[in-house]
């Protein structure tokens, strides 16, 4: 198991610090029970949206977008959890450790979630969607994956460069991020969904793509 993780982290990281952060986040997300309770249940609703996609033919396009965008938000919100911890006081180690590029720790943590959670989830969801719609669904899935990276970028810029597991679960920063979730859910997501529909369903959009 250690050999597998070391190999994977070596492939996706570019420095020792980034590699250490990758492995640290990977291990914590596998062992921390409270983290699992906060994070993994969000994927439960995905089964409901997939069921609707297969059973409601009249709303097929709408349900497709619901599946894809719920996948985006699930991975994005899951990623947000790596900043939170009930043992956040242990983060004093970040402050006393001399780091020339602290961003490498954040990047290593984000890559860890993308490799461990993001890619497998999109592979599973994408496979299920293509079983019904065929290979033509690939461009929609690719668009959704790009949307995931976009929201993760927003997350990093809004997080004030918080280190992994360094923020108190019940702290003020958490409440601020919850407001950001609502803002993106009700404002940015519909805009992105419209762009997605425009690109996928109109001739001009297909030409632009």
FIMARMAR-664986 format. One record per residue (C-alpha): residue number from 1; residue in one letter; chain; x, y, z. Coordinates in Angstrom, 1 decimal, padded with zeros to 4 digits, always signed. Layout:
BEGIN
+------+------+--------+--------+--------+--------+
! zati ! loza ! lodren !   east !  north !     up !
+------+------+--------+--------+--------+--------+
!  NUM !    a !      A !      X !      Y !      Z !
...
+------+------+--------+--------+--------+--------+
//
This chain:
BEGIN
+------+------+--------+--------+--------+--------+
! zati ! loza ! lodren !   east !  north !     up !
+------+------+--------+--------+--------+--------+
!    1 !    x !      A ! +000.0 ! +000.0 ! +000.0 !
!    2 !    x !      A ! +002.8 ! +002.4 ! +000.8 !
!    3 !    x !      A ! +004.6 ! +001.5 ! -002.4 !
!    4 !    x !      A ! +001.4 ! +002.3 ! -004.4 !
!    5 !    x !      A ! +000.9 ! +005.7 ! -002.7 !
!    6 !    x !      A ! +004.5 ! +006.6 ! -003.1 !
!    7 !    x !      A ! +004.3 ! +005.7 ! -006.8 !
!    8 !    x !      A ! +001.1 ! +007.6 ! -007.4 !
!    9 !    x !      A ! +002.4 ! +010.7 ! -005.5 !
!   10 !    x !      A ! +005.6 ! +010.6 ! -007.5 !
!   11 !    x !      A ! +003.7 ! +010.7 ! -010.8 !
!   12 !    x !      A ! +001.5 ! +013.6 ! -009.9 !
!   13 !    x !      A ! +003.8 ! +015.9 ! -007.9 !
!   14 !    x !      A ! +006.9 ! +017.8 ! -008.7 !
!   15 !    x !      A ! +008.7 ! +018.4 ! -005.4 !
!   16 !    x !      A ! +009.3 ! +016.7 ! -002.1 !
!   17 !    x !      A ! +007.0 ! +019.1 ! -000.2 !
!   18 !    x !      A ! +004.2 ! +018.7 ! -002.7 !
!   19 !    x !      A ! +004.6 ! +014.9 ! -002.6 !
!   20 !    x !      A ! +004.5 ! +014.9 ! +001.2 !
!   21 !    x !      A ! +001.3 ! +017.0 ! +001.2 !
!   22 !    x !      A ! -000.2 ! +014.6 ! -001.3 !
!   23 !    x !      A ! +000.5 ! +011.6 ! +000.8 !
!   24 !    x !      A ! -000.5 ! +013.4 ! +004.0 !
!   25 !    x !      A ! -004.0 ! +014.3 ! +002.7 !
!   26 !    x !      A ! -004.4 ! +010.9 ! +001.1 !
!   27 !    x !      A ! -003.8 ! +009.1 ! +004.4 !
!   28 !    x !      A ! -005.9 ! +011.5 ! +006.6 !
!   29 !    x !      A ! -008.9 ! +011.2 ! +004.3 !
!   30 !    x !      A ! -008.6 ! +007.4 ! +004.6 !
!   31 !    x !      A ! -008.2 ! +007.2 ! +008.4 !
!   32 !    x !      A ! -010.1 ! +010.2 ! +009.9 !
!   33 !    x !      A ! -013.6 ! +009.0 ! +010.9 !
!   34 !    x !      A ! -014.9 ! +012.5 ! +011.4 !
!   35 !    x !      A ! -013.6 ! +013.6 ! +008.0 !
!   36 !    x !      A ! -015.4 ! +010.7 ! +006.4 !
!   37 !    x !      A ! -018.7 ! +011.5 ! +008.2 !
!   38 !    x !      A ! -018.5 ! +015.2 ! +007.0 !
!   39 !    x !      A ! -017.5 ! +014.4 ! +003.4 !
!   40 !    x !      A ! -018.5 ! +011.1 ! +001.9 !
!   41 !    x !      A ! -022.3 ! +011.3 ! +002.4 !
!   42 !    x !      A ! -022.5 ! +014.1 ! -000.1 !
!   43 !    x !      A ! -022.1 ! +011.5 ! -002.9 !
!   44 !    x !      A ! -025.3 ! +009.8 ! -001.8 !
!   45 !    x !      A ! -027.6 ! +012.1 ! -003.8 !
!   46 !    x !      A ! -025.7 ! +011.2 ! -007.0 !
!   47 !    x !      A ! -027.5 ! +007.9 ! -007.1 !
!   48 !    x !      A ! -030.9 ! +009.8 ! -007.0 !
!   49 !    x !      A ! -029.9 ! +012.0 ! -010.0 !
!   50 !    x !      A ! -028.6 ! +009.0 ! -012.0 !
!   51 !    x !      A ! -031.8 ! +007.2 ! -011.3 !
!   52 !    x !      A ! -033.8 ! +010.1 ! -012.7 !
!   53 !    x !      A ! -031.6 ! +010.3 ! -015.7 !
!   54 !    x !      A ! -032.4 ! +006.7 ! -016.6 !
!   55 !    x !      A ! -036.1 ! +006.8 ! -015.8 !
!   56 !    x !      A ! -037.4 ! +010.3 ! -016.8 !
!   57 !    x !      A ! -037.0 ! +010.4 ! -020.6 !
!   58 !    x !      A ! -038.9 ! +013.7 ! -021.0 !
!   59 !    x !      A ! -036.4 ! +015.5 ! -018.8 !
!   60 !    x !      A ! -033.3 ! +013.7 ! -020.0 !
!   61 !    x !      A ! -031.3 ! +016.8 ! -020.9 !
!   62 !    x !      A ! -032.1 ! +018.5 ! -017.6 !
!   63 !    x !      A ! -031.3 ! +015.4 ! -015.6 !
!   64 !    x !      A ! -028.1 ! +015.0 ! -017.4 !
!   65 !    x !      A ! -027.0 ! +018.5 ! -016.4 !
!   66 !    x !      A ! -028.1 ! +017.7 ! -012.8 !
!   67 !    x !      A ! -025.9 ! +014.6 ! -012.7 !
!   68 !    x !      A ! -022.9 ! +016.5 ! -014.1 !
!   69 !    x !      A ! -023.2 ! +019.6 ! -012.0 !
!   70 !    x !      A ! -023.9 ! +017.7 ! -008.9 !
!   71 !    x !      A ! -020.8 ! +015.7 ! -009.5 !
!   72 !    x !      A ! -018.9 ! +019.0 ! -009.9 !
!   73 !    x !      A ! -020.2 ! +020.4 ! -006.6 !
!   74 !    x !      A ! -019.7 ! +017.1 ! -004.8 !
!   75 !    x !      A ! -016.0 ! +017.0 ! -005.6 !
!   76 !    x !      A ! -015.6 ! +020.8 ! -005.0 !
!   77 !    x !      A ! -017.3 ! +020.6 ! -001.5 !
!   78 !    x !      A ! -015.4 ! +017.4 ! -000.7 !
!   79 !    x !      A ! -012.2 ! +019.3 ! -001.5 !
!   80 !    x !      A ! -013.2 ! +022.1 ! +000.9 !
!   81 !    x !      A ! -013.2 ! +019.6 ! +003.7 !
!   82 !    x !      A ! -009.4 ! +019.1 ! +003.6 !
!   83 !    x !      A ! -009.0 ! +022.5 ! +005.2 !
!   84 !    x !      A ! -011.1 ! +021.6 ! +008.2 !
!   85 !    x !      A ! -010.1 ! +019.6 ! +011.3 !
!   86 !    x !      A ! -011.2 ! +019.0 ! +014.9 !
!   87 !    x !      A ! -007.5 ! +018.9 ! +015.7 !
!   88 !    x !      A ! -006.8 ! +022.2 ! +013.9 !
!   89 !    x !      A ! -004.5 ! +023.4 ! +016.8 !
!   90 !    x !      A ! -001.9 ! +020.9 ! +015.5 !
!   91 !    x !      A ! -001.5 ! +023.3 ! +012.5 !
!   92 !    x !      A ! +001.1 ! +025.3 ! +014.5 !
!   93 !    x !      A ! +003.6 ! +023.1 ! +012.7 !
!   94 !    x !      A ! +002.9 ! +025.0 ! +009.5 !
!   95 !    x !      A ! +003.9 ! +028.3 ! +011.2 !
!   96 !    x !      A ! +007.2 ! +027.0 ! +012.7 !
!   97 !    x !      A ! +008.4 ! +025.1 ! +009.6 !
!   98 !    x !      A ! +010.4 ! +027.2 ! +007.2 !
!   99 !    x !      A ! +008.6 ! +027.0 ! +003.8 !
!  100 !    x !      A ! +009.8 ! +028.9 ! +000.8 !
!  101 !    x !      A ! +006.7 ! +027.9 ! -001.2 !
!  102 !    x !      A ! +003.8 ! +027.1 ! +001.1 !
!  103 !    x !      A ! +001.6 ! +026.9 ! -002.0 !
!  104 !    x !      A ! +003.1 ! +023.5 ! -002.8 !
!  105 !    x !      A ! +001.4 ! +022.1 ! +000.3 !
!  106 !    x !      A ! -002.0 ! +023.3 ! -000.9 !
!  107 !    x !      A ! -001.3 ! +022.1 ! -004.4 !
!  108 !    x !      A ! -000.3 ! +018.7 ! -003.2 !
!  109 !    x !      A ! -003.5 ! +018.4 ! -001.1 !
!  110 !    x !      A ! -005.7 ! +019.4 ! -004.0 !
!  111 !    x !      A ! -004.0 ! +017.0 ! -006.4 !
!  112 !    x !      A ! -004.4 ! +014.2 ! -003.8 !
!  113 !    x !      A ! -008.2 ! +014.7 ! -003.8 !
!  114 !    x !      A ! -008.4 ! +015.0 ! -007.5 !
!  115 !    x !      A ! -006.5 ! +011.7 ! -008.0 !
!  116 !    x !      A ! -008.2 ! +009.8 ! -005.1 !
!  117 !    x !      A ! -011.8 ! +011.1 ! -005.5 !
!  118 !    x !      A ! -012.2 ! +013.3 ! -008.5 !
!  119 !    x !      A ! -010.9 ! +011.1 ! -011.3 !
!  120 !    x !      A ! -012.6 ! +007.8 ! -010.0 !
!  121 !    x !      A ! -015.9 ! +009.6 ! -009.5 !
!  122 !    x !      A ! -015.9 ! +011.0 ! -013.0 !
!  123 !    x !      A ! -014.8 ! +007.7 ! -014.5 !
!  124 !    x !      A ! -017.8 ! +005.9 ! -012.8 !
!  125 !    x !      A ! -020.3 ! +008.6 ! -013.6 !
!  126 !    x !      A ! -019.0 ! +009.0 ! -017.1 !
!  127 !    x !      A ! -019.2 ! +005.3 ! -017.7 !
!  128 !    x !      A ! -022.8 ! +005.1 ! -016.4 !
!  129 !    x !      A ! -023.9 ! +008.0 ! -018.6 !
!  130 !    x !      A ! -022.2 ! +006.7 ! -021.7 !
!  131 !    x !      A ! -023.9 ! +003.3 ! -021.2 !
!  132 !    x !      A ! -027.2 ! +005.1 ! -022.1 !
!  133 !    x !      A ! -026.0 ! +008.0 ! -024.4 !
!  134 !    x !      A ! -023.0 ! +006.5 ! -026.1 !
!  135 !    x !      A ! -019.5 ! +008.0 ! -026.6 !
!  136 !    x !      A ! -021.1 ! +011.3 ! -027.7 !
!  137 !    x !      A ! -021.4 ! +012.1 ! -024.0 !
!  138 !    x !      A ! -017.7 ! +012.4 ! -023.7 !
!  139 !    x !      A ! -017.5 ! +016.1 ! -024.5 !
!  140 !    x !      A ! -020.2 ! +016.9 ! -021.8 !
!  141 !    x !      A ! -018.2 ! +014.9 ! -019.2 !
!  142 !    x !      A ! -015.0 ! +016.7 ! -020.3 !
!  143 !    x !      A ! -016.7 ! +020.1 ! -019.9 !
!  144 !    x !      A ! -017.9 ! +019.1 ! -016.4 !
!  145 !    x !      A ! -014.3 ! +018.1 ! -015.5 !
!  146 !    x !      A ! -013.1 ! +021.5 ! -016.6 !
!  147 !    x !      A ! -015.9 ! +023.1 ! -014.5 !
!  148 !    x !      A ! -014.6 ! +021.1 ! -011.5 !
!  149 !    x !      A ! -011.1 ! +022.6 ! -011.9 !
!  150 !    x !      A ! -012.6 ! +026.0 ! -012.3 !
!  151 !    x !      A ! -014.5 ! +025.8 ! -009.0 !
!  152 !    x !      A ! -011.5 ! +024.4 ! -007.3 !
!  153 !    x !      A ! -009.5 ! +027.4 ! -008.5 !
!  154 !    x !      A ! -012.2 ! +029.7 ! -007.0 !
!  155 !    x !      A ! -012.0 ! +027.7 ! -003.8 !
!  156 !    x !      A ! -008.2 ! +028.2 ! -003.5 !
!  157 !    x !      A ! -008.4 ! +032.0 ! -004.2 !
!  158 !    x !      A ! -011.2 ! +032.4 ! -001.6 !
!  159 !    x !      A ! -009.5 ! +030.2 ! +001.1 !
!  160 !    x !      A ! -006.8 ! +032.8 ! +002.0 !
!  161 !    x !      A ! -004.2 ! +030.1 ! +001.4 !
!  162 !    x !      A ! -005.4 ! +027.9 ! +004.3 !
!  163 !    x !      A ! -003.2 ! +024.8 ! +004.8 !
!  164 !    x !      A ! -004.8 ! +021.3 ! +004.9 !
!  165 !    x !      A ! -006.5 ! +020.5 ! +008.2 !
!  166 !    x !      A ! -005.7 ! +023.9 ! +009.7 !
!  167 !    x !      A ! -009.1 ! +025.5 ! +010.2 !
!  168 !    x !      A ! -011.5 ! +024.9 ! +013.1 !
!  169 !    x !      A ! -014.7 ! +023.1 ! +011.9 !
!  170 !    x !      A ! -017.0 ! +025.5 ! +013.7 !
!  171 !    x !      A ! -014.9 ! +028.6 ! +013.0 !
!  172 !    x !      A ! -016.0 ! +031.8 ! +011.2 !
!  173 !    x !      A ! -014.1 ! +030.9 ! +008.0 !
!  174 !    x !      A ! -016.3 ! +027.9 ! +007.6 !
!  175 !    x !      A ! -019.5 ! +030.0 ! +007.7 !
!  176 !    x !      A ! -018.0 ! +032.3 ! +005.1 !
!  177 !    x !      A ! -017.4 ! +029.4 ! +002.8 !
!  178 !    x !      A ! -020.9 ! +028.2 ! +003.3 !
!  179 !    x !      A ! -022.1 ! +031.6 ! +001.9 !
!  180 !    x !      A ! -019.8 ! +031.1 ! -001.0 !
!  181 !    x !      A ! -021.4 ! +027.7 ! -001.7 !
!  182 !    x !      A ! -024.9 ! +029.4 ! -001.9 !
!  183 !    x !      A ! -023.6 ! +032.2 ! -004.1 !
!  184 !    x !      A ! -022.1 ! +029.8 ! -006.6 !
!  185 !    x !      A ! -025.0 ! +027.4 ! -006.4 !
!  186 !    x !      A ! -027.7 ! +030.1 ! -007.2 !
!  187 !    x !      A ! -025.7 ! +032.5 ! -009.4 !
!  188 !    x !      A ! -022.6 ! +031.1 ! -011.1 !
!  189 !    x !      A ! -023.9 ! +027.5 ! -011.6 !
!  190 !    x !      A ! -027.0 ! +028.5 ! -013.6 !
!  191 !    x !      A ! -024.8 ! +030.7 ! -015.9 !
!  192 !    x !      A ! -022.3 ! +027.8 ! -016.4 !
!  193 !    x !      A ! -025.2 ! +025.4 ! -017.0 !
!  194 !    x !      A ! -026.6 ! +027.8 ! -019.7 !
!  195 !    x !      A ! -023.2 ! +028.0 ! -021.4 !
!  196 !    x !      A ! -023.0 ! +024.2 ! -021.3 !
!  197 !    x !      A ! -026.4 ! +023.8 ! -022.8 !
!  198 !    x !      A ! -025.7 ! +026.5 ! -025.5 !
!  199 !    x !      A ! -022.4 ! +024.8 ! -026.5 !
!  200 !    x !      A ! -023.8 ! +021.3 ! -026.6 !
!  201 !    x !      A ! -027.3 ! +021.9 ! -028.1 !
!  202 !    x !      A ! -026.9 ! +024.7 ! -030.6 !
!  203 !    x !      A ! -025.1 ! +024.7 ! -034.0 !
!  204 !    x !      A ! -023.2 ! +028.0 ! -033.2 !
!  205 !    x !      A ! -022.1 ! +026.5 ! -029.9 !
!  206 !    x !      A ! -020.8 ! +023.4 ! -031.6 !
!  207 !    x !      A ! -018.9 ! +025.5 ! -034.1 !
!  208 !    x !      A ! -017.4 ! +027.6 ! -031.3 !
!  209 !    x !      A ! -016.4 ! +024.4 ! -029.5 !
+------+------+--------+--------+--------+--------+
//
